[in-house]
Amino acid sequence: MSEPAIRTRDNTTFTLNIDDRIYQCPVSDAALYMLCRDQDNSMNQIDAYLQLKEKVQTTFEKLLVDGDDRMPEVLEPTHFLS
């Protein structure tokens, strides 16, 4: 009897529009957890999502400005630490 294939979960991907260019920005589960645990629980879902997306976009823009020739395939918690 063969074992079922292990299904890996895709990373959460944010679509960002920066200077009229569209970027697909995957964020790891660990980074998402780190970002979400600091959010105010009293916010509604839309505000919480927009705040999260703003944090991702700010970090992604910083990586673009820093001139990294090769962007990371997935944003990890270390990318969000200041």
All heavy atoms as an XYZ file, in Angstrom:
664
protein
N       0.832     -1.176      0.000
C       0.000      0.000      0.000
C       0.883      1.249      0.000
O       1.783      1.374      0.804
C      -0.881     -0.046      1.240
C      -1.870      1.047      1.309
S      -2.994      0.675      2.697
C      -3.926      2.117      2.667
N       0.627      2.115     -0.919
C       1.466      3.310     -1.007
C       0.945      4.397     -0.063
O      -0.237      4.466      0.246
C       1.484      3.838     -2.438
O       0.190      4.251     -2.813
N       1.875      5.230      0.381
C       1.514      6.323      1.278
C       0.990      7.492      0.461
O       1.477      7.737     -0.647
C       2.729      6.767      2.081
C       3.208      5.705      3.045
C       4.356      6.199      3.881
O       4.427      7.416      4.131
O       5.175      5.370      4.271
N       0.016      8.208      0.980
C      -0.490      9.370      0.236
C       0.582     10.452      0.145
O       1.426     10.582      1.029
C      -1.683      9.842      1.059
C      -1.484      9.271      2.419
C      -0.670      8.015      2.234
N       0.556     11.161     -0.937
C       1.534     12.239     -1.132
C       1.300     13.331     -0.096
O       0.169     13.649      0.249
C       1.397     12.812     -2.530
N       2.383     13.845      0.414
C       2.280     14.930      1.387
C       1.967     16.209      0.621
O       2.691     16.592     -0.293
C       3.587     15.087      2.189
C       3.835     13.825      2.998
C       3.514     16.305      3.076
C       5.166     13.819      3.714
N       0.901     16.826      1.008
C       0.480     18.052      0.333
C       1.054     19.235      1.091
O       0.767     19.433      2.265
C      -1.043     18.124      0.309
C      -1.600     19.264     -0.461
C      -3.079     18.985     -0.715
N      -3.920     20.131     -0.676
C      -4.056     20.995     -1.658
N      -3.353     20.862     -2.744
N      -4.889     22.009     -1.563
N       1.880     20.015      0.427
C       2.452     21.186      1.065
C       1.524     22.373      0.861
O       0.915     22.518     -0.192
C       3.843     21.521      0.491
O       3.717     21.736     -0.908
C       4.831     20.413      0.762
N       1.427     23.173      1.861
C       0.559     24.346      1.806
C       1.298     25.472      1.108
O       2.468     25.737      1.391
C       0.175     24.765      3.217
C      -0.754     25.921      3.229
C      -1.275     26.188      4.628
N      -2.014     27.422      4.543
C      -1.855     28.426      5.375
N      -1.026     28.327      6.380
N      -2.551     29.526      5.218
N       0.618     26.137      0.212
C       1.213     27.286     -0.458
C       1.334     28.434      0.528
O       0.545     28.566      1.452
C       0.347     27.726     -1.636
C       0.316     26.686     -2.740
O       1.301     25.940     -2.874
O      -0.690     26.623     -3.457
N       2.323     29.281      0.289
C       2.468     30.475      1.105
C       1.365     31.464      0.747
O       0.831     31.443     -0.351
C       3.832     31.125      0.853
C       4.959     30.262      1.329
O       4.990     29.861      2.476
N       5.880     29.950      0.446
N       1.052     32.320      1.668
C       0.100     33.394      1.394
C       0.793     34.389      0.479
O       1.910     34.819      0.752
C      -0.327     34.082      2.701
O      -0.932     33.093      3.533
C      -1.292     35.206      2.440
N       0.148     34.745     -0.608
C       0.743     35.652     -1.588
C      -0.050     36.938     -1.654
O      -1.263     36.916     -1.817
C       0.791     34.995     -2.982
O       1.552     33.795     -2.884
C       1.427     35.910     -3.999
N       0.656     38.042     -1.510
C       0.049     39.364     -1.626
C       0.379     39.926     -3.005
O       1.505     39.793     -3.483
C       0.598     40.308     -0.552
C       0.146     39.961      0.835
C       0.846     39.054      1.602
C      -0.989     40.542      1.363
C       0.426     38.733      2.875
C      -1.420     40.224      2.640
C      -0.714     39.318      3.394
N      -0.593     40.552     -3.628
C      -0.377     41.240     -4.900
C      -0.169     42.712     -4.580
O      -1.036     43.353     -3.983
C      -1.579     41.059     -5.840
O      -1.774     39.655     -6.042
C      -1.340     41.735     -7.174
N       0.991     43.229     -4.959
C       1.350     44.602     -4.638
C       1.518     45.415     -5.914
O       2.113     44.954     -6.879
C       2.657     44.634     -3.843
C       2.725     43.763     -2.597
C       4.130     43.796     -2.010
C       1.704     44.217     -1.573
N       1.018     46.644     -5.901
C       1.196     47.574     -7.005
C       2.148     48.655     -6.517
O       1.774     49.501     -5.703
C      -0.145     48.171     -7.426
C      -0.022     49.104     -8.611
O       1.067     49.532     -8.972
N      -1.140     49.431     -9.212
N       3.376     48.617     -7.015
C       4.397     49.575     -6.606
C       4.906     50.271     -7.857
O       5.454     49.621     -8.759
C       5.558     48.874     -5.864
C       5.016     48.146     -4.631
C       6.640     49.875     -5.490
C       6.013     47.252     -3.944
N       4.718     51.578     -7.914
C       5.144     52.371     -9.073
C       4.616     51.786    -10.376
O       5.356     51.627    -11.349
C       6.671     52.498     -9.124
C       7.217     53.264     -7.933
O       6.514     54.156     -7.423
O       8.353     52.965     -7.510
N       3.330     51.458    -10.380
C       2.641     50.917    -11.558
C       3.219     49.592    -12.057
O       3.085     49.245    -13.221
C       2.614     51.938    -12.699
C       1.766     53.144    -12.350
O       0.779     52.979    -11.605
O       2.076     54.258    -12.815
N       3.882     48.870    -11.180
C       4.336     47.507    -11.485
C       3.663     46.566    -10.497
O       3.519     46.889     -9.324
C       5.856     47.396    -11.361
C       6.554     48.208    -12.441
C       7.997     47.863    -12.588
N       8.113     46.470    -13.014
C       9.251     45.802    -12.975
N      10.345     46.384    -12.546
N       9.291     44.551    -13.359
N       3.269     45.416    -10.976
C       2.593     44.434    -10.136
C       3.601     43.382     -9.691
O       4.343     42.836    -10.503
C       1.439     43.756    -10.909
C       0.459     44.797    -11.439
C       0.744     42.713    -10.046
C      -0.236     45.612    -10.379
N       3.631     43.129     -8.393
C       4.517     42.125     -7.812
C       3.678     41.096     -7.062
O       2.709     41.449     -6.394
C       5.500     42.758     -6.820
C       6.454     43.750     -7.434
C       6.154     45.099     -7.476
C       7.670     43.329     -7.967
C       7.030     46.012     -8.029
C       8.562     44.239     -8.520
C       8.237     45.580     -8.547
O       9.107     46.478     -9.092
N       4.052     39.845     -7.158
C       3.481     38.778     -6.359
C       4.470     38.523     -5.223
O       5.625     38.187     -5.482
C       3.284     37.504     -7.189
C       2.322     37.672     -8.330
C       0.905     37.906     -7.848
O       0.439     37.263     -6.924
N       0.216     38.829     -8.486
N       4.016     38.693     -4.005
C       4.921     38.626     -2.862
C       4.466     37.543     -1.880
O       3.579     37.771     -1.053
C       4.952     39.991     -2.185
S       6.053     40.050     -0.789
N       5.067     36.357     -1.943
C       4.716     35.295     -0.997
C       5.310     35.563      0.393
O       6.440     36.037      0.511
C       5.316     34.038     -1.604
C       6.013     34.442     -2.845
C       5.997     35.916     -2.954
N       4.530     35.254      1.412
C       4.956     35.438      2.801
C       4.817     34.093      3.515
O       3.785     33.431      3.404
C       4.088     36.514      3.494
C       4.490     36.689      4.942
C       4.189     37.849      2.751
N       5.853     33.698      4.229
C       5.830     32.404      4.920
C       4.808     32.413      6.050
O       4.418     33.468      6.567
C       7.212     32.074      5.479
O       7.498     32.887      6.603
N       4.389     31.219      6.450
C       3.440     31.082      7.559
C       4.016     31.670      8.852
O       3.309     32.315      9.615
C       3.083     29.618      7.786
C       2.202     29.060      6.690
O       1.574     29.853      5.962
O       2.138     27.826      6.561
N       5.302     31.461      9.077
C       5.932     31.970     10.296
C       5.931     33.497     10.316
O       5.653     34.116     11.351
C       7.359     31.435     10.404
N       6.205     34.111      9.165
C       6.193     35.574      9.083
C       4.777     36.106      9.270
O       4.563     37.110      9.957
C       6.769     36.040      7.754
N       3.809     35.434      8.675
C       2.419     35.858      8.818
C       1.982     35.783     10.271
O       1.318     36.694     10.783
C       1.519     34.961      7.968
C       0.741     35.762      6.966
C       0.972     35.193      5.605
C      -0.694     35.749      7.294
N       2.352     34.714     10.949
C       2.016     34.558     12.361
C       2.629     35.688     13.176
O       1.967     36.298     14.019
C       2.502     33.201     12.880
C       2.304     33.043     14.359
C       1.043     32.776     14.878
C       3.359     33.186     15.242
C       0.840     32.652     16.244
C       3.175     33.072     16.603
C       1.921     32.803     17.098
O       1.738     32.689     18.452
N       3.906     35.997     12.905
C       4.597     37.053     13.631
C       3.892     38.402     13.423
O       3.686     39.160     14.372
C       6.050     37.151     13.174
C       6.862     38.194     13.913
S       8.503     38.407     13.220
C       8.108     39.503     11.864
N       3.506     38.696     12.186
C       2.851     39.966     11.888
C       1.450     40.042     12.498
O       1.033     41.091     12.981
C       2.767     40.174     10.381
C       4.101     40.367      9.658
C       3.889     40.348      8.156
C       4.775     41.658     10.092
N       0.724     38.942     12.477
C      -0.664     38.938     12.951
C      -0.771     38.989     14.469
O      -1.737     39.523     15.003
C      -1.402     37.714     12.429
S      -1.746     37.795     10.674
N       0.201     38.447     15.161
C       0.070     38.392     16.627
C       0.165     39.782     17.259
O      -0.271     39.985     18.375
C       1.092     37.448     17.230
C       2.489     37.973     17.190
C       3.453     37.073     17.919
N       4.756     37.701     17.860
C       5.876     37.078     17.899
N       5.873     35.771     18.011
N       7.004     37.717     17.828
N       0.728     40.747     16.529
C       0.841     42.115     17.048
C      -0.379     42.972     16.718
O      -0.443     44.127     17.129
C       2.101     42.790     16.496
C       3.377     42.133     17.001
O       3.350     41.557     18.102
O       4.388     42.193     16.279
N      -1.334     42.422     15.972
C      -2.497     43.214     15.578
C      -3.505     43.331     16.714
O      -3.620     42.447     17.564
C      -3.178     42.601     14.350
C      -2.391     42.821     13.089
C      -3.162     42.397     11.851
O      -3.787     41.358     11.853
N      -3.107     43.218     10.822
N      -4.232     44.428     16.683
C      -5.290     44.683     17.655
C      -6.488     43.788     17.340
O      -7.021     43.833     16.233
C      -5.679     46.159     17.565
C      -6.744     46.556     18.561
O      -7.140     45.712     19.396
O      -7.171     47.721     18.504
N      -6.908     42.984     18.292
C      -8.012     42.049     18.078
C      -9.358     42.734     17.874
O     -10.299     42.110     17.400
C      -8.119     41.065     19.239
C      -6.977     40.080     19.233
O      -6.382     39.820     18.208
N      -6.662     39.545     20.395
N      -9.451     43.999     18.228
C     -10.727     44.693     18.080
C     -10.946     45.217     16.660
O     -12.033     45.678     16.334
C     -10.815     45.857     19.074
O      -9.853     46.853     18.754
N      -9.932     45.132     15.800
C     -10.079     45.586     14.412
C     -10.971     44.637     13.638
O     -10.951     43.429     13.880
C      -8.719     45.648     13.697
C      -7.902     46.846     14.033
S      -6.528     47.075     12.884
C      -5.538     45.655     13.186
N     -11.713     45.180     12.674
C     -12.500     44.295     11.813
C     -11.559     43.628     10.812
O     -10.400     44.025     10.661
C     -13.658     45.034     11.134
C     -13.198     46.073     10.136
O     -12.267     45.861      9.373
N     -13.858     47.221     10.134
N     -12.043     42.621     10.122
C     -11.191     41.820      9.236
C     -10.574     42.635      8.107
O      -9.418     42.420      7.743
C     -11.982     40.661      8.639
C     -12.267     39.566      9.629
C     -13.031     38.423      8.994
O     -13.870     38.635      8.134
N     -12.730     37.213      9.414
N     -11.317     43.563      7.558
C     -10.798     44.359      6.440
C      -9.653     45.246      6.904
O      -8.602     45.307      6.263
C     -11.918     45.191      5.785
C     -12.917     44.247      5.119
C     -11.344     46.179      4.780
C     -14.156     44.918      4.597
N      -9.839     45.930      8.029
C      -8.770     46.783      8.555
C      -7.541     45.968      8.925
O      -6.406     46.389      8.689
C      -9.258     47.578      9.768
C     -10.244     48.672      9.389
O     -10.254     49.087      8.200
O     -11.012     49.111     10.261
N      -7.750     44.795      9.505
C      -6.621     43.931      9.873
C      -5.862     43.485      8.626
O      -4.628     43.492      8.607
C      -7.124     42.721     10.654
N      -6.593     43.109      7.573
C      -5.952     42.693      6.324
C      -5.177     43.850      5.712
O      -4.035     43.684      5.266
C      -6.986     42.177      5.325
C      -6.401     41.955      3.957
C      -5.623     40.844      3.697
C      -6.588     42.884      2.937
C      -5.050     40.649      2.449
C      -6.024     42.694      1.693
C      -5.254     41.588      1.454
O      -4.688     41.407      0.234
N      -5.784     45.047      5.678
C      -5.103     46.203      5.081
C      -3.850     46.579      5.860
O      -2.827     46.936      5.268
C      -6.064     47.392      4.985
C      -7.199     47.224      3.975
C      -8.172     48.393      4.074
C      -6.662     47.072      2.560
N      -3.902     46.475      7.179
C      -2.723     46.750      7.988
C      -1.620     45.729      7.699
O      -0.448     46.077      7.564
C      -3.071     46.746      9.469
C      -1.899     47.116     10.359
C      -2.249     47.001     11.817
O      -2.639     45.930     12.286
N      -2.114     48.098     12.542
N      -2.009     44.482      7.582
C      -1.055     43.421      7.272
C      -0.432     43.643      5.895
O       0.784     43.559      5.726
C      -1.764     42.072      7.326
C      -0.936     40.828      7.094
C       0.142     40.705      8.156
C      -1.825     39.613      7.093
N      -1.262     43.966      4.912
C      -0.759     44.207      3.554
C       0.185     45.409      3.526
O       1.197     45.399      2.825
C      -1.923     44.410      2.589
C      -1.473     44.496      1.148
C      -2.624     44.476      0.181
C      -2.103     44.539     -1.240
N      -3.165     44.432     -2.216
N      -0.125     46.434      4.311
C       0.746     47.609      4.375
C       2.128     47.237      4.923
O       3.154     47.699      4.419
C       0.102     48.683      5.242
C       0.917     49.957      5.324
C       0.258     51.012      6.200
O      -0.815     50.758      6.767
O       0.843     52.098      6.321
N       2.161     46.384      5.945
C       3.443     45.943      6.503
C       4.248     45.161      5.464
O       5.459     45.334      5.340
C       3.212     45.076      7.744
C       2.708     45.839      8.940
C       2.431     44.894     10.106
C       1.851     45.612     11.292
N       1.552     44.690     12.403
N       3.569     44.297      4.718
C       4.240     43.508      3.691
C       4.765     44.430      2.595
O       5.910     44.316      2.152
C       3.293     42.437      3.105
C       3.902     41.765      1.893
C       2.937     41.403      4.168
N       3.942     45.388      2.152
C       4.360     46.288      1.082
C       5.525     47.168      1.518
O       6.476     47.366      0.765
C       3.197     47.157      0.606
C       3.607     48.071     -0.547
C       2.443     48.553     -1.365
O       1.370     47.974     -1.336
N       2.664     49.605     -2.114
N       5.494     47.662      2.737
C       6.586     48.498      3.247
C       7.902     47.719      3.254
O       8.944     48.221      2.830
C       6.257     48.998      4.670
O       5.059     49.775      4.614
C       7.377     49.833      5.238
N       7.848     46.482      3.703
C       9.049     45.641      3.742
C       9.540     45.336      2.333
O      10.737     45.409      2.049
C       8.763     44.338      4.511
O       8.377     44.676      5.835
C       9.975     43.430      4.532
N       8.622     45.019      1.434
C       8.987     44.700      0.055
C       9.601     45.918     -0.631
O      10.609     45.803     -1.326
C       7.757     44.212     -0.705
C       8.070     43.575     -2.020
C       8.500     42.263     -2.084
C       7.945     44.279     -3.209
C       8.802     41.664     -3.300
C       8.234     43.692     -4.421
C       8.661     42.381     -4.473
N       9.013     47.099     -0.427
C       9.563     48.327     -1.014
C      10.966     48.598     -0.483
O      11.842     49.031     -1.226
C       8.652     49.514     -0.729
C       7.389     49.522     -1.548
C       6.444     50.657     -1.191
O       6.594     51.262     -0.102
O       5.549     50.931     -2.002
N      11.188     48.350      0.809
C      12.517     48.556      1.395
C      13.538     47.640      0.718
O      14.646     48.061      0.413
C      12.483     48.298      2.898
C      13.801     48.562      3.580
C      13.690     48.311      5.079
C      15.002     48.549      5.764
N      16.014     47.556      5.473
N      13.151     46.394      0.473
C      14.058     45.470     -0.212
C      14.346     45.949     -1.636
O      15.475     45.825     -2.121
C      13.465     44.058     -0.241
C      13.405     43.333      1.100
C      12.613     42.044      0.973
C      14.799     43.056      1.632
N      13.356     46.521     -2.306
C      13.565     47.042     -3.662
C      14.507     48.237     -3.645
O      15.405     48.346     -4.487
C      12.232     47.464     -4.297
C      11.307     46.355     -4.775
C       9.975     46.959     -5.224
C      11.934     45.565     -5.903
N      14.320     49.132     -2.672
C      15.148     50.336     -2.576
C      16.583     49.984     -2.216
O      17.523     50.603     -2.701
C      14.553     51.325     -1.541
C      15.514     52.446     -1.216
C      13.245     51.896     -2.062
N      16.738     48.972     -1.365
C      18.087     48.563     -0.954
C      18.888     48.023     -2.125
O      20.089     47.810     -2.016
C      18.027     47.518      0.160
C      17.603     48.130      1.491
O      17.587     49.369      1.605
O      17.276     47.354      2.417
N      18.211     47.781     -3.244
C      18.905     47.362     -4.453
C      19.307     45.908     -4.474
O      20.227     45.526     -5.183
N      18.602     45.090     -3.711
C      18.899     43.666     -3.763
C      18.645     43.171     -5.183
O      17.547     43.306     -5.708
C      18.020     42.880     -2.783
C      18.389     43.159     -1.339
O      19.484     43.697     -1.118
O      17.590     42.836     -0.449
N      19.680     42.647     -5.809
C      19.531     42.150     -7.176
C      18.588     40.964     -7.226
O      17.871     40.776     -8.186
C      20.894     41.745     -7.750
C      21.776     42.958     -7.988
O      21.220     44.056     -8.184
O      22.998     42.793     -7.963
N      18.606     40.204     -6.176
C      17.768     39.007     -6.152
C      16.819     39.096     -4.960
O      17.241     39.039     -3.808
C      18.662     37.785     -6.031
C      17.919     36.508     -6.166
C      18.890     35.365     -6.116
N      18.152     34.208     -5.669
C      18.368     33.004     -6.109
N      19.323     32.800     -6.970
N      17.653     31.998     -5.673
N      15.554     39.246     -5.257
C      14.554     39.312     -4.201
C      14.348     37.903     -3.644
O      14.435     36.926     -4.379
C      13.233     39.844     -4.754
C      13.303     41.278     -5.237
S      13.702     42.434     -3.920
C      12.175     42.435     -3.022
N      14.054     37.804     -2.345
C      13.806     36.473     -1.789
C      12.548     35.858     -2.399
O      11.608     36.571     -2.758
C      13.616     36.748     -0.298
C      13.297     38.196     -0.194
C      13.918     38.866     -1.368
N      12.553     34.549     -2.536
C      11.383     33.862     -3.085
C      10.191     33.975     -2.148
O       9.050     34.058     -2.599
C      11.708     32.391     -3.347
C      12.613     32.185     -4.527
C      12.833     30.715     -4.815
O      11.920     29.905     -4.523
O      13.900     30.376     -5.330
N      10.456     33.965     -0.846
C       9.417     34.055      0.171
C       9.923     34.976      1.276
O      11.064     34.850      1.704
C       9.100     32.663      0.767
C       8.078     32.768      1.882
C       8.640     31.704     -0.298
N       9.072     35.895      1.728
C       9.458     36.741      2.849
C       9.332     35.944      4.137
O       8.299     35.345      4.418
C       8.582     37.993      2.906
C       8.768     39.001      1.773
C       7.867     40.210      1.996
C      10.203     39.442      1.643
N      10.400     35.937      4.902
C      10.471     35.210      6.168
C      10.448     36.219      7.325
O      10.584     37.424      7.095
C      11.771     34.377      6.213
C      11.877     33.324      5.137
C      10.908     32.156      5.327
O      10.324     32.023      6.430
O      10.743     31.381      4.380
N      10.302     35.744      8.563
C      10.256     36.668      9.700
C      11.456     37.614      9.767
O      11.298     38.786     10.150
C      10.226     35.728     10.913
C       9.574     34.495     10.424
C      10.039     34.356      8.989
N      12.610     37.155      9.388
C      13.816     38.019      9.459
C      13.695     39.240      8.555
O      14.320     40.270      8.828
C      15.077     37.228      9.062
O      14.868     36.637      7.775
C      15.380     36.144     10.066
N      12.924     39.168      7.491
C      12.749     40.323      6.599
C      11.943     41.445      7.266
O      12.034     42.602      6.847
C      12.065     39.897      5.289
C      12.896     38.984      4.479
N      12.532     37.661      4.260
C      14.059     39.168      3.830
C      13.448     37.085      3.509
N      14.389     37.968      3.230
N      11.148     41.102      8.266
C      10.282     42.093      8.904
C      10.875     42.678     10.175
O      10.293     43.571     10.772
C       8.914     41.465      9.208
C       8.161     41.101      7.966
C       8.211     39.814      7.461
C       7.415     42.053      7.302
C       7.527     39.470      6.306
C       6.729     41.724      6.131
C       6.790     40.443      5.652
N      12.019     42.177     10.599
C      12.667     42.702     11.794
C      13.431     43.965     11.431
O      14.170     44.002     10.456
C      13.610     41.664     12.396
C      12.951     40.359     12.828
C      13.997     39.372     13.301
C      11.910     40.608     13.892
N      13.262     44.992     12.228
C      13.932     46.278     11.930
C      15.270     46.346     12.590
O      15.516     45.910     13.637
C      13.084     47.426     12.402
O      11.844     47.424     11.771
